[in-house]
Amino acid sequence: MKTRTRGPDSPQALARRAFVLAGLIAEAAYLYVRHAVALRLHWRAGQVDGARSTRFAERFVRVATRFRGGLIKLGQVASLRFEVLPEGITEELAKLRDRVEAHPYEAIAQQLEDELGLPPEASFRHFERLPIAAASLGQVHRATAADGRDLAVKVLYPDVERSVAIDLAMTRVALWLFDFVVVADLAHVYREIRRSIHGEMDYLREGRAAEEVAGNLARDPELARHVRVPAIHWDLTTRRVLAMEFIEGRKISELDAEGGGGPGRNEIVLWASRAFLHMMFRDGFFHCDPHPGNLIVEPDGRLAIIDFGMNERLSPTMLAAVRRNVLASVTRDPDLFAASLVESGAIEPEDVPVVRELALMSFDPEYYNLTPQEMMNLDFGETFRRSRELMKRLRTFRIPEGIVMWWRATSVLYGLVVELAPGLRPLDVFGPYVLTFMAEARGPGSTTPAAPLADARPQT
């Protein structure tokens, strides 16, 4: 029986972790109160607050890098909320995506032996000591099975569940404090984050998710020719060890824009978008983390989607409401937009007039369907101020089940387009899919294929 009196997961270390996190929460609360007072008194403290916020983000990155575990995961999630957090904070938090040090091989080998019943040298013909990737909760090693299968083996960090429990407890405290000053129900946000992170630490669940998505994407033959999911090898998989087919290739962000004789980067981004929109609008079960590290382009030009730990499922009712909401955005219909929020349970009918105002502002031709490049040249200060004022008038707003992760997936997918294909217009990608899926919803059992790729060409 293993005992721990020192080390990163000892009681003393966990107590220190909680103390440091409490300090971060206090600093965040101070920054928020200062900003709120400045807005109310019309202080011109934007530059000072921006510098303070950036220093806070830098401190969070240092703490997360030191303590790892759930802190890195929370920081990575926050870094993608560029529509909510200041740019200085999201830029600093984005560093956490590439700042995860690998655990020592000895700890990984012990975890493998605990899970598989044999040391790595007995479970595999070959197991590389150095990982090919290290993430917030686990790391991946290349290996060869006894029968010669080429594998990528993902191993959960030993005892990471204990440190994640502390991180989630302190996150709950932080969201409870801020729940009094925001429109959204942050307790619900916390429940979705907790469920997601716990799910990421269950590799049996991840393996089942990968197989379900693979089956769903295969229903579109054209999509299946361009996008695939690595096979899961269940004989070497447990709750803390996941053995999957090794994918040879490059991250989508490493692909040349022109493609060098193969498909260009814009085309690959479009196929990635098509795959994720298929999951999010047709299937209602989707991968929530479409960042470049999870999108591997194989030598033959096919795109492989990996890492299904973060996934979500929408109920049929919620999926229908989401489709109608995006259809309202495509057609600029404020009445349908408000009705879709009522249908989803996000608001009650009494808030429809306020939501119509929000929709009309969002559908303003000055801001409508802009490319990321065009958006960067606009000043949204007045628009954000008006949006905040309208949001404060909402009396019944709540976040529906599954929507936190749906919006996270949407944010990451949008960020992917911003980074790799900035000439794409959002509705040129989303619009044809929503219209197609709405048509399918009218007739059960319809086999209408997804919208053709040609409907979403990059702007030059």
C-alpha positions as CSV (number, residue, x, y, z in Angstrom):
1,M,0.0,0.0,0.0
2,K,1.4,3.4,-1.1
3,T,1.7,6.2,1.5
4,R,2.6,9.8,0.8
5,T,3.9,12.2,3.4
6,R,5.6,14.6,1.0
7,G,5.4,15.5,-2.6
8,P,2.9,17.3,-4.8
9,D,-0.1,15.4,-3.5
10,S,0.7,15.2,0.2
11,P,-1.7,16.8,2.6
12,Q,0.7,19.6,3.3
13,A,1.2,20.3,-0.5
14,L,-2.6,20.2,-1.1
15,A,-3.2,22.7,1.8
16,R,-0.6,25.0,0.3
17,R,-2.2,24.7,-3.1
18,A,-5.6,25.7,-1.5
19,F,-3.9,28.7,0.2
20,V,-2.3,29.9,-3.0
21,L,-5.5,29.6,-4.9
22,A,-7.4,31.6,-2.2
23,G,-4.9,34.4,-2.8
24,L,-5.6,34.3,-6.5
25,I,-9.3,34.5,-5.8
26,A,-8.9,37.5,-3.5
27,E,-6.8,39.3,-6.1
28,A,-9.4,38.6,-8.8
29,A,-12.1,39.9,-6.6
30,Y,-10.1,43.1,-6.0
31,L,-9.6,43.6,-9.7
32,Y,-13.3,43.1,-10.4
33,V,-14.4,45.5,-7.7
34,R,-11.9,48.2,-8.8
35,H,-13.1,47.8,-12.4
36,A,-16.8,48.0,-11.4
37,V,-16.3,51.1,-9.3
38,A,-14.3,52.7,-12.2
39,L,-17.2,52.1,-14.6
40,R,-19.8,53.4,-12.2
41,L,-17.7,56.6,-11.4
42,H,-16.5,57.0,-15.0
43,W,-12.9,56.8,-14.0
44,R,-10.4,56.6,-16.8
45,A,-8.5,53.7,-15.4
46,G,-8.6,51.4,-18.4
47,Q,-4.8,51.3,-19.0
48,V,-4.0,50.8,-15.3
49,D,-6.7,48.1,-14.9
50,G,-5.4,46.5,-18.1
51,A,-1.8,46.3,-16.7
52,R,-3.1,45.0,-13.4
53,S,-5.2,42.3,-15.1
54,T,-2.2,41.2,-17.2
55,R,0.0,41.0,-14.1
56,F,-2.7,38.9,-12.5
57,A,-2.8,36.6,-15.5
58,E,1.0,36.3,-15.5
59,R,0.8,35.3,-11.8
60,F,-1.9,32.7,-12.5
61,V,0.3,31.2,-15.3
62,R,3.2,30.9,-12.9
63,V,1.1,29.2,-10.3
64,A,-0.6,26.9,-12.8
65,T,2.7,25.9,-14.3
66,R,4.0,25.1,-10.8
67,F,1.0,23.2,-9.5
68,R,-0.3,21.8,-12.8
69,G,-3.3,19.5,-12.8
70,G,-6.7,21.2,-13.0
71,L,-5.3,24.7,-12.8
72,I,-3.8,24.4,-16.2
73,K,-7.0,23.0,-17.6
74,L,-9.0,25.9,-16.1
75,G,-6.5,28.4,-17.5
76,Q,-6.7,26.9,-20.9
77,V,-10.5,27.0,-20.9
78,A,-10.4,30.7,-19.7
79,S,-7.9,31.6,-22.4
80,L,-10.4,30.8,-25.1
81,R,-13.0,33.3,-23.8
82,F,-11.7,36.2,-25.8
83,E,-15.2,37.6,-26.2
84,V,-15.4,37.9,-22.4
85,L,-11.9,38.5,-20.9
86,P,-9.5,41.3,-21.9
87,E,-7.0,40.5,-24.6
88,G,-4.1,40.9,-22.2
89,I,-5.4,38.2,-20.0
90,T,-6.3,35.7,-22.8
91,E,-3.0,36.2,-24.5
92,E,-1.2,35.4,-21.2
93,L,-3.4,32.4,-20.4
94,A,-2.9,31.0,-23.9
95,K,0.7,30.3,-22.9
96,L,-0.6,27.4,-20.7
97,R,-1.5,25.5,-23.9
98,D,2.2,24.9,-24.5
99,R,3.6,25.0,-21.0
100,V,3.0,21.6,-19.6
101,E,6.1,19.7,-18.4
102,A,6.1,15.9,-18.6
103,H,6.0,13.7,-15.5
104,P,9.0,11.5,-14.8
105,Y,8.9,8.2,-16.6
106,E,9.1,6.3,-13.3
107,A,5.8,7.7,-12.2
108,I,4.2,6.9,-15.6
109,A,5.6,3.3,-15.5
110,Q,4.2,2.7,-12.0
111,Q,0.8,4.0,-13.2
112,L,0.9,1.6,-16.1
113,E,1.7,-1.3,-13.9
114,D,-1.0,-0.4,-11.5
115,E,-3.6,-0.3,-14.3
116,L,-2.5,-3.1,-16.6
117,G,-1.0,-5.4,-14.0
118,L,2.4,-5.6,-15.6
119,P,5.3,-3.2,-16.1
120,P,5.5,-1.4,-19.5
121,E,8.2,-3.7,-20.8
122,A,6.0,-6.7,-20.2
123,S,2.7,-5.1,-21.5
124,F,4.3,-3.8,-24.7
125,R,7.0,-4.9,-27.2
126,H,8.3,-1.4,-27.0
127,F,7.4,1.7,-24.9
128,E,9.1,5.0,-25.4
129,R,10.3,6.6,-22.2
130,L,10.0,10.2,-23.5
131,P,6.4,11.3,-24.1
132,I,5.3,12.7,-27.5
133,A,2.8,15.0,-25.8
134,A,2.1,16.2,-22.3
135,A,-1.2,17.8,-21.2
136,S,-2.7,19.1,-18.0
137,L,-4.1,15.7,-16.8
138,G,-2.0,13.1,-18.6
139,Q,0.7,12.5,-21.2
140,V,1.0,10.4,-24.3
141,H,3.8,7.9,-25.2
142,R,4.4,6.0,-28.4
143,A,4.4,2.3,-28.0
144,T,4.3,-1.0,-29.9
145,A,1.9,-3.7,-28.8
146,A,3.1,-7.3,-28.5
147,D,1.4,-8.1,-31.9
148,G,3.1,-5.2,-33.6
149,R,0.3,-2.6,-33.5
150,D,1.7,1.0,-33.5
151,L,0.0,2.8,-30.6
152,A,-0.2,6.1,-28.8
153,V,-0.7,5.4,-25.1
154,K,-2.3,8.1,-23.0
155,V,-1.6,7.8,-19.2
156,L,-3.4,9.8,-16.5
157,Y,-1.0,11.4,-14.1
158,P,-0.7,9.5,-10.7
159,D,-2.9,11.0,-8.0
160,V,-4.0,13.9,-10.3
161,E,-7.6,13.4,-9.0
162,R,-6.6,14.7,-5.6
163,S,-5.1,18.0,-6.8
164,V,-8.0,18.4,-9.3
165,A,-10.4,18.1,-6.3
166,I,-8.7,21.0,-4.6
167,D,-8.7,23.1,-7.8
168,L,-12.4,22.5,-8.4
169,A,-13.3,23.3,-4.8
170,M,-11.5,26.7,-5.0
171,T,-13.1,27.3,-8.4
172,R,-16.5,26.7,-6.8
173,V,-15.7,29.3,-4.1
174,A,-14.6,31.8,-6.8
175,L,-17.7,31.3,-8.9
176,W,-19.9,31.5,-5.9
177,L,-18.4,34.9,-5.0
178,F,-18.9,36.3,-8.6
179,D,-22.4,34.7,-8.9
180,F,-23.8,37.8,-7.2
181,V,-22.5,40.2,-9.8
182,V,-23.1,38.6,-13.2
183,V,-26.2,37.7,-15.2
184,A,-25.4,34.1,-15.7
185,D,-25.8,31.3,-13.1
186,L,-22.2,30.6,-12.4
187,A,-23.2,27.6,-10.1
188,H,-24.4,25.9,-13.3
189,V,-21.2,26.9,-15.1
190,Y,-19.2,25.2,-12.3
191,R,-21.3,22.0,-12.5
192,E,-20.5,21.7,-16.2
193,I,-16.8,22.4,-15.8
194,R,-16.6,19.9,-13.0
195,R,-18.4,17.3,-15.0
196,S,-16.2,17.9,-18.0
197,I,-12.9,17.7,-16.0
198,H,-14.1,14.5,-14.2
199,G,-15.0,13.1,-17.6
200,E,-11.5,13.9,-19.0
201,M,-10.0,11.7,-16.2
202,D,-12.0,8.7,-17.3
203,Y,-10.3,7.1,-20.3
204,L,-13.0,4.5,-20.8
205,R,-15.5,7.3,-21.4
206,E,-13.1,9.0,-23.8
207,G,-12.6,5.8,-25.8
208,R,-16.4,5.3,-26.1
209,A,-16.7,9.0,-27.2
210,A,-14.1,8.6,-29.9
211,E,-15.9,5.5,-31.3
212,E,-19.3,7.2,-31.2
213,V,-18.0,10.3,-33.1
214,A,-16.3,8.1,-35.6
215,G,-19.5,6.3,-36.3
216,N,-21.5,9.5,-36.6
217,L,-19.0,11.1,-39.1
218,A,-19.0,7.9,-41.2
219,R,-22.6,8.6,-42.0
220,D,-21.4,11.4,-44.4
221,P,-19.3,9.5,-47.0
222,E,-17.6,12.6,-48.4
223,L,-16.7,13.7,-44.9
224,A,-15.4,10.2,-44.0
225,R,-13.0,10.4,-47.0
226,H,-11.3,13.5,-45.6
227,V,-11.7,13.2,-41.8
228,R,-11.1,10.2,-39.5
229,V,-10.8,9.2,-35.8
230,P,-8.0,6.9,-34.6
231,A,-9.1,3.4,-33.5
232,I,-9.3,2.5,-29.8
233,H,-7.5,-0.7,-28.6
234,W,-9.6,-1.9,-25.7
235,D,-7.3,-4.7,-24.7
236,L,-4.8,-2.2,-23.4
237,T,-7.2,0.4,-22.1
238,T,-8.5,1.1,-18.6
239,R,-10.0,4.1,-16.8
240,R,-6.5,5.6,-16.4
241,V,-4.8,4.3,-19.6
242,L,-6.0,4.8,-23.1
243,A,-4.4,2.9,-26.0
244,M,-5.2,4.2,-29.5
245,E,-3.9,4.0,-33.0
246,F,-0.8,6.1,-33.6
247,I,-1.4,8.9,-36.1
248,E,1.6,10.0,-38.2
249,G,1.3,13.6,-39.3
250,R,1.6,17.3,-38.5
251,K,-0.6,19.6,-36.5
252,I,-2.9,21.6,-38.7
253,S,-1.1,24.8,-37.6
254,E,2.1,23.4,-39.1
255,L,0.6,23.0,-42.5
256,D,1.7,25.4,-45.3
257,A,-1.0,27.8,-46.4
258,E,-0.7,26.6,-50.0
259,G,-0.4,22.9,-49.1
260,G,2.7,22.1,-51.0
261,G,1.0,19.9,-53.6
262,G,-1.6,18.6,-51.2
263,P,-4.7,20.3,-49.8
264,G,-4.0,23.8,-48.6
265,R,-4.5,24.9,-45.0
266,N,-7.7,26.8,-45.8
267,E,-9.2,23.7,-47.3
268,I,-8.2,21.6,-44.3
269,V,-9.7,24.2,-41.9
270,L,-12.9,23.9,-43.9
271,W,-13.0,20.1,-43.5
272,A,-12.3,20.5,-39.8
273,S,-15.1,23.0,-39.5
274,R,-17.4,20.7,-41.4
275,A,-16.6,17.8,-39.1
276,F,-17.2,19.8,-36.0
277,L,-20.4,21.4,-37.3
278,H,-21.6,17.9,-38.2
279,M,-21.1,16.9,-34.6
280,M,-22.6,20.0,-33.1
281,F,-25.6,20.5,-35.4
282,R,-26.5,17.1,-36.7
283,D,-25.4,14.6,-34.0
284,G,-25.7,16.7,-30.9
285,F,-22.7,14.8,-29.5
286,F,-19.4,16.6,-30.0
287,H,-15.7,17.0,-29.3
288,C,-15.3,20.2,-27.3
289,D,-11.7,21.1,-28.0
290,P,-10.9,21.6,-31.7
291,H,-7.6,23.4,-31.1
292,P,-4.7,22.7,-33.5
293,G,-3.0,20.2,-31.3
294,N,-6.0,17.9,-31.6
295,L,-6.1,18.1,-35.4
296,I,-3.4,16.1,-37.2
297,V,-2.9,16.2,-41.0
298,E,-1.7,12.9,-42.3
299,P,0.8,12.6,-45.2
300,D,-2.1,11.8,-47.6
301,G,-3.9,15.0,-46.6
302,R,-6.6,13.4,-44.4
303,L,-7.4,15.1,-41.2
304,A,-7.4,13.0,-38.0
305,I,-9.2,14.2,-34.9
306,I,-7.7,13.1,-31.6
307,D,-8.3,13.6,-27.8
308,F,-12.0,13.1,-27.1
309,G,-11.7,13.5,-23.3
310,M,-13.7,16.8,-23.4
311,N,-17.1,16.0,-25.0
312,E,-20.7,16.9,-24.5
313,R,-24.2,15.7,-25.5
314,L,-27.2,18.0,-26.1
315,S,-30.7,16.7,-25.6
316,P,-32.9,16.6,-28.8
317,T,-34.8,19.6,-27.5
318,M,-31.7,21.6,-26.9
319,L,-30.2,20.7,-30.2
320,A,-33.4,21.9,-32.0
321,A,-33.2,25.2,-30.1
322,V,-29.6,25.7,-31.0
323,R,-30.3,25.0,-34.7
324,R,-33.1,27.6,-34.6
325,N,-30.9,30.1,-32.8
326,V,-28.2,29.9,-35.4
327,L,-30.8,29.9,-38.2
328,A,-32.1,33.2,-36.6
329,S,-28.5,34.6,-36.8
330,V,-28.1,33.5,-40.5
331,T,-31.5,35.0,-41.5
332,R,-31.2,38.0,-39.1
333,D,-34.6,37.2,-37.5
334,P,-34.8,38.8,-34.0
335,D,-38.2,37.2,-33.3
336,L,-36.9,33.7,-34.1
337,F,-33.7,34.5,-32.1
338,A,-35.8,35.3,-29.0
339,A,-38.1,32.3,-29.5
340,S,-35.2,29.9,-29.7
341,L,-33.9,31.1,-26.3
342,V,-37.3,30.6,-24.8
343,E,-37.4,27.1,-26.4
344,S,-34.0,26.3,-24.9
345,G,-35.0,27.4,-21.4
346,A,-32.4,30.2,-21.4
347,I,-35.1,32.9,-20.8
348,E,-38.8,33.1,-19.9
349,P,-41.2,35.0,-22.3
350,E,-41.1,38.1,-20.1
351,D,-37.5,38.7,-21.3
352,V,-38.3,38.5,-25.0
353,P,-38.4,42.3,-25.6
354,V,-34.9,42.7,-24.2
355,V,-33.5,39.8,-26.2
356,R,-35.0,41.2,-29.4
357,E,-33.1,44.4,-28.7
358,L,-29.9,42.4,-28.2
359,A,-30.5,40.5,-31.4
360,L,-31.2,43.7,-33.4
361,M,-27.9,45.2,-32.2
362,S,-26.0,42.0,-33.1
363,F,-27.5,42.0,-36.5
364,D,-26.4,45.5,-37.3
365,P,-24.9,45.5,-40.8
366,E,-21.8,47.3,-39.5
367,Y,-20.9,44.2,-37.4
368,Y,-22.7,41.4,-39.2
369,N,-20.8,38.4,-40.6
370,L,-17.4,40.0,-40.5
371,T,-14.2,38.2,-41.1
372,P,-11.8,38.1,-38.1
373,Q,-9.5,40.5,-39.9
374,E,-12.4,43.0,-40.3
375,M,-13.4,42.6,-36.7
376,M,-9.9,43.5,-35.5
377,N,-10.3,47.0,-37.2
378,L,-13.5,47.9,-35.3
379,D,-14.0,49.5,-31.9
380,F,-16.6,47.5,-30.0
381,G,-16.5,49.6,-26.9
382,E,-19.9,51.3,-27.3
383,T,-21.5,48.0,-28.5
384,F,-20.2,46.1,-25.4
385,R,-21.4,48.9,-23.1
386,R,-24.9,48.7,-24.7
387,S,-24.9,44.9,-24.5
388,R,-24.0,45.0,-20.8
389,E,-26.8,47.4,-20.1
390,L,-29.3,45.2,-21.9
391,M,-28.0,42.1,-20.2
392,K,-28.6,43.7,-16.8
393,R,-32.3,44.1,-17.7
394,L,-32.7,40.3,-18.1
395,R,-34.6,38.9,-15.2
396,T,-34.9,35.2,-16.0
397,F,-31.7,34.3,-17.9
398,R,-30.0,31.0,-17.1
399,I,-27.5,28.8,-18.9
400,P,-29.1,25.7,-20.4
401,E,-27.7,22.3,-19.9
402,G,-24.8,21.6,-22.2
403,I,-24.5,25.1,-23.6
404,V,-21.3,26.0,-21.6
405,M,-19.4,23.3,-23.5
406,W,-21.2,24.0,-26.7
407,W,-20.0,27.6,-26.6
408,R,-16.6,26.5,-25.6
409,A,-16.4,24.3,-28.7
410,T,-17.7,27.2,-30.8
411,S,-15.1,29.6,-29.4
412,V,-12.2,27.2,-30.0
413,L,-13.4,26.5,-33.5
414,Y,-13.8,30.2,-34.2
415,G,-10.3,30.7,-32.8
416,L,-9.0,28.1,-35.1
417,V,-10.4,29.9,-38.1
418,V,-9.1,33.3,-36.8
419,E,-5.6,31.8,-36.5
420,L,-5.4,29.7,-39.6
421,A,-8.0,31.0,-42.1
422,P,-8.7,34.6,-41.2
423,G,-10.4,35.3,-44.6
424,L,-13.4,33.0,-43.8
425,R,-16.7,34.6,-43.0
426,P,-18.4,32.8,-40.1
427,L,-21.8,32.5,-41.7
428,D,-20.4,31.2,-44.9
429,V,-19.3,28.2,-42.9
430,F,-22.1,27.9,-40.4
431,G,-25.0,29.0,-42.6
432,P,-25.3,26.2,-45.2
433,Y,-25.1,23.6,-42.4
434,V,-27.8,25.1,-40.3
435,L,-30.1,25.4,-43.3
436,T,-29.5,21.8,-44.3
437,F,-30.0,20.5,-40.8
438,M,-33.2,22.5,-40.4
439,A,-34.5,20.9,-43.5
440,E,-33.6,17.5,-42.1
441,A,-35.4,18.3,-38.9
442,R,-38.7,18.7,-40.8
443,G,-38.6,15.1,-42.1
444,P,-37.6,12.2,-39.8
445,G,-35.2,9.7,-41.4
446,S,-34.1,12.2,-44.1
447,T,-30.7,11.4,-45.6
448,T,-29.9,14.8,-47.0
449,P,-26.1,15.1,-47.1
450,A,-24.3,18.0,-45.4
451,A,-23.8,21.2,-47.3
452,P,-21.1,21.0,-49.9
453,L,-17.6,22.4,-49.2
454,A,-18.0,24.8,-52.1
455,D,-20.6,26.8,-50.1
456,A,-17.9,28.1,-47.8
457,R,-15.0,29.6,-49.7
458,P,-12.4,31.8,-48.0
459,Q,-12.5,35.5,-48.9
460,T,-9.4,36.8,-50.7
